[in-house]
């Protein structure tokens, strides 16, 4: 093999130029002193990584914090969220006398209790303001004989406040959806109660033992249903 590199024949100015192998068109040939990529390679293009969206990263952190893991609890294995396992380990180390763990746990506990108290105080203040303002408004309506305005929901009588414990809560339905659900279950309770009355009347008039057995079974089932609905109304009603 010869060491001499093959050279393309020079083309004199004015001579015919045939486009072909190793002969690109004159318009697209590189020109001396001119770069084929004038902008150059973007800085950091090779190592640049796509940025994570902040909300996506938060979602990843939350998912990881509440991912169930298996830990040893005495003589058995239990499944707890990752965050709970970390807090438990921190509390255990604090109980063992590790000063850093004690400081971190005390700061965490103090911060959590302070935030909970702030939320509780804000809710108590909101509940008291709501109850006072609506009591005044309802008294105004009554004094002026205003009856065409809708009642507030929740009604101020539903707002219960315990000044001894500094707590407030709403007793009964607080939204239109909850009121509709309450009314629906009240209608069902009434329907089953009416059915129960009819069954008991039929049982009192029936003399056939086989039919009476069927009626007694039906009565027991309807009574059970009424009890379930009554329990449900006790939870969502007032």
Secondary structure by P-SEA (a helix, b strand, c coil): cccccccccccccccccccccccccccccccccccccccccccccccccbbbbaaaaaaaaaaaaacbbbbbcccbbbbbcaaaaaaaaaaaaaaaccaaaaaaaaaaaaaaaaaaaaaaaaaaaaaaaaaaaaaaaaaaaaaaccccccccccccccccccccccbbbbcccccaaaaaaaaaaaaaaaaaaaaaaaaaaaaaacccaaaaaaaaaaaaaaaaaaaaaaaaaaaacc
